[in-house]
Amino acid sequence: MSISLRSLILLPIWISMAHIQQGGPDEKEKTTALKDLLSRIDLDELMKKDEPPLDFPDTLEGFEYAFNEKGQLRHIKTGEPFVFNYREDLHRWNQKRYEALGEIITKYVYELLEKDCNLKKISIPEGYGVIVLNPNENYIEVEKPKIHVQSSSDSSDEPAEKRERKDKVSKETKKRRDFYEKYRNPQREKEMMQLYIRENGSPEEHAVYVWDHFIAQSAAENVFFVAHSYGGLAFVELMIQREADVKSKVTAVALTDSVHNVWHQEAGKTIREWMRENCCNWVSSSEPLDTSVESMLPDCPRVSADTYISDPFLLRVRVRKRTEGTDRHELTSWKSFPSIFKFFTEASEAKTSSLKPTLTRRSHRIKHEEL
């Protein structure tokens, strides 16, 4: 049986303290001295002396791991899944080994996204921290508890044979009904019910909750919002409920094909004025990026997100789409990102110099001719 260095050192100390505590008040000074000694012992340093060097491989092969055809991480020799406790009684060393392997797997996943999914990794500008809200997840689905109803035959004075016959018929009827339900709706295997998340039962509630518990309490001096579709409506609702706080902390807001409506949401005059100065809505349009788009609402400038195909090999398709005016709602955020970050930079610089960001460059831009 092996015993660690920590046990060898701490055991006699605790025994000594046990003996001291049996003594009278004269032993208090010795007890205090031992407590002071204990407080000076650095357990991490003691554990380091008993562990191997933290020198780990920098490849999966070096760790003797690989991903199989199912995408599962398995040991090359044993075929077993990853084992955290590679060495017993060395938790710190095992943790460092786990973290080193995790870094390699992270890079591997990035490579898969870039090679197999044709994605491009782009780092956001330095100095930005990111909070991604999840306003669409407002409830969880759980299986509805079954209510067992006692049949009337159980409490009757019917003969046992008759009750058994009734029970058999009832079971057969239920079996046929369940079969019919599965045939009619094969996806509905179980009766489900929705449990709404506390204080997050709607996108609007979620936006206010994240603001109160995270954004408002952060040390960030310049907060920027990118709100897509219904997210724009949720942001306007946030302004209605936290107007003063939002104005003091938010520098600029980029809306992408937002479905907000300042009239229906009853946004006040001061909110509409603030939005005209600090918000911009990139909408799906056949016009080139940043071209001004007319709006019926007096809230904020609307400009084109240029959500149409730009591949030179698909030029004829692009021309047809521009003529037809087909919307591509889901692409507005992605297509407008370069302009959005430029808008944020201008807003931040204007705030520093006590000026407002200039949006006239969009509202007065000359429209490009149709291809």
N, C-alpha and C positions, 0 to 999 in steps of 0.2 A: 504494500500500500504506500503510495507516494504522498508526501505532505509538502505543501507549498511553503515558500519563504515567509509569506505573510503570516501563516499559522504559527511558524516557529517563533516569530517575534512577538505577536500579539498575545499568545497563550499565557506565557509567564506574567505578562503585565496585568491581564485580567485576574489571574490567580492572586497576584499581590494585592490588587485593589479589593478583592473579596476578603482577604485577611484584614486589610486596613479597616474596611467598613465594619468589621466585627468589633473593633476597638472603640474607645470612648472619644470624647471631644478633643483629647490631646493629639489624636492622629489626624485632625483636619488639615494641618499644614502639609503632612506627607501626601494626603489625598490630593490636595491642590497642586502639589508639585508634579505628581504623576499625571494628573489631567493636563497640565501644561505640556508635559512630555508627549502625551498622546496627540495633542493638537499640532505639534511640530513634525509629526511623522507624515511624510508624503507617500501615501500608498501607491500612487501612480509610479513614483520613482522606484519603489521597492519591486513593483511588478515588472518594470522595464529591465531590471537586472536579471530577471529569471526568464526572459523571452528572447527568441532568436531575432536577428536584425530584420528591420522592416524593409527588406529588399525583395520586391515582387517583379514578376515578368511584365512586359509591356504588350504582350500579344495573347490571344486566346490559346494559341498552340502552346505558348509557354506555361500557361495554367493547366494544360492538358484538357481543355474543354473545346467543344465545337457545337454548332447548331445542326440538328438533324433535318431531314426533309420536311418534318412537321413544324420546324421553327422552334424546337425545344432544345434548351441548353443541356448537354449531356457530356459526361466524362469520356474521353477518347478511349481509355482502356477498359473501364468497368461498365460504361453505358449508364451509370447512375446519375440522377439529378445533382445539382449543386448542393454541397454539404457545408454548412456554415461552421460547425465545430470541427474544423480540420485538425486542430490540436487541442486536446482537453486541457482545461484549467488555464487557457491562454485567451481569455475573451477579448482583450485589447488587440492582440495580434490577429485573431480571427476577424475582428471588425475591420482592421486596416487592410487585410487581405480581401475582404468582401468589397470594400470601397475601391480598391485598386482594380478589381475585376469589373466593378460597376462602371468605372470610367471607360474601360475598353469596350464594354457592351454599348454604352452610350454612343461612342464613335461609330460602332458597327451599325447601329440603328440609323444614324444620320447617313451613312453610306448607302444603306438600303433605300432610304427615302429619296436620295439623289439619283441613284442608278436605276432602281426598279420602278420608282414612281415618277421619275423625271421632275422632281422638285428641286428648287434652288434655295440654298441656305443663305439668308441675308440677315446680317446683324443690324438691329435697330441702332440709331445714333447713340453715342455715349452719353451718359447722364440721365437716361430714361429708365424708370422702373415701370413694370406693367402689372396691372390687375385685370384679369379676364373675368367678367361677370357671366353668370349662367342663368339669365332670367327666364328661360324656358322650362327649367326643372322646378316645378312648384309643388309636386306631390310624389309620393311613392305608391306603387301598387302592391298590395298584400292580398293573400288569399282570404276570402270572406269566411269568417267562422261559421261552421255548420251548426244549425239549430236542430237538436234532436227532439222531435215531438213524439210523445208517448201515444201509441195507438189506442183507440178506445176499446179494442178487443182485449187489451191486457187487463183492464179493470172490470171486464164483464164476467158474467157467470156462465159464459158459453163453454161447452165441452172442449177439452184440449185438442181433440182431433179437428174440430171445426176451426179453432183459432189457428192451428198450424196450416190448414188449407188456405185461410185468408191471408196469412203471412206470406205464403208461397206465391199467391196471386199478386200481392202487393210488390214483392221483390221482382217478379217477372215484368210487371208494369213499369217499375222504375228502370229496369234494365233496358226495356224497349225505348223509354223516354230519353235515357242517357245516350243510347245509340243514335237516336234521331237528332239530338242536340249536336253530337259530334259530326254527324253527316251534314247538318245544316250549317254549322260553324266549326270547322275542324280546328281552328286556332284557339278556340275557347275551351281549353281542357278543364279549367278551374274557374269557379266564381270568384271574381276579384273585386276589391274595393279600393278607393283612393283615400290616402291619408295625406292631408295637406301639411306642408312644412311650416312650422311656426314662424310667423312674421315674414314668410316668404311665399305666401299663397298665390301671388300673382307677380308678373314682371315688374309692375310698379312698386309693390312692396319690397321685392328683392333689391331694386335699385336704391331705395331709401335705406334698407338694412345695411347694404354694403357701404353706403356713404357714411352712415352713423358709426359703424363699428370698425371701419378700416380707413377709408379715404380721409374723413374729417379728422381722424386721430393721427394721420401720418405727418411727417415733418416736411413733406413736399411743399414748395412754395408756388410752383407752377403745375397745375393739374390740367390735363387735356383729355377730352372725351372723343372717342370714335363710336358713334351710335348708328347701327344699321337697322333699317326698316322699323319694326315696332320698338326697337331700342330708342329711337328718337322720341316716340311718344312717352316712353318711360322716363327719359331725361327731362322732358317738359314737366311731367308730373313731379319729378324730384325738385325742379326749380320752384314749382308752386308751393311745395311743402317746406323747402329749405332755401328760400330765395336769398336771404342775406348771407348764409354760409356759402352757398354756391358762388355768388358774386365775388366774395372775398378770396376764394381759393382757386376757382377755375379761370384759366387764362383764355382758352379757346375751345370750341366744340366743332367737330367735323361730323356732319350727318351724311349718311349715304342712303339715298332713296328712302328717307324717313317718311313715315305715315302719320306723323303728329299733325294736330290741327289746333291752333291756338284759340280758335273760336269755340269749338266743341269742348275743349279742355278748360275753357274759361280762364286762360292765362291773362293776368293783369297787364296794364299798359307799361309798367316798369319792366316787366319780364320781356315783353315784345320789343321794347327799346334796347334792352341788353342783348337780346338775341340778334337784332339787326347789326349790332356792332361787333359781336364776338362769335357768331355762328356762321357756318356756310354749309349748304346742303348740295352734295354732289348727286345728281339724279341721272337715271338711265335716259339717254338721249342719243340721237343720231349725229349730233354736232361734235366737233373736235373737243378734246379735253379742255375744261375751264371756260368754255364759251357760255356766256350768260343765257339763262333760260327764264322765260317769264313765269311769274308766280301770281296766284290769286290771293295769297295770304300775306299780310304785312308783318312777317316775322324775321326772315333772314334771306340773304342772297341765295339763289339757286343757280348752279352751274352744271355743265355737262360732265359726266364721268366717262364719256366716250366708250360705251360698253359694246362696241362692235368689233368684229374680226379685223385684225390689223396685219395678218400674214400676207405678204406680197403675192404669194402663190394663190391666194384666195381673193384677189382683188375684185373679181366679178361678183363674188358672193357679198363682199363688203358694200359694193355699189348698190346691189339689190336691197340689202338690209337697210341702208341709209334711206333709200327711196320709200321702202315700206314702213320704216319707223318702228321696227321690232324692238321691244324692250328686253333688256337682259338684267333684270333686277338683282340677281345673285352675284353679278360681277362688279357692281358699283364700288364696293370697298377696295377690291384688288386693283382695279383699273385706276383709281384715283389716289392711291397711296403716295406717289411722288408729289402730287400737288398738296396733299394733306399735310405731309411733314414740312413742306415749304411754308404752308399756311401757319403751322405751329411755330416754326422758327421766326417768322415775321411777327407773330403775336407776342412771342417771348421777348424779342428785341424791342418791340414797341412798348411793352410793359416796363422794361428796364429804363427806357428813355422817356417814360410817362406819356407815350403816344399810343394811339389806337392803330391796329393793323389796317393797312390800306386795301380795301376790296374793290376800289374803282377800276383797278386793272382788269378785273373779271367782268364787271358790269358794263364797261364801255369797250370791251374787246371787239374788234371787227371780226365778224363771222367768216370762216373759211368757205370758199366755194365748194359746191358738191363735186365729188370726183366724177 
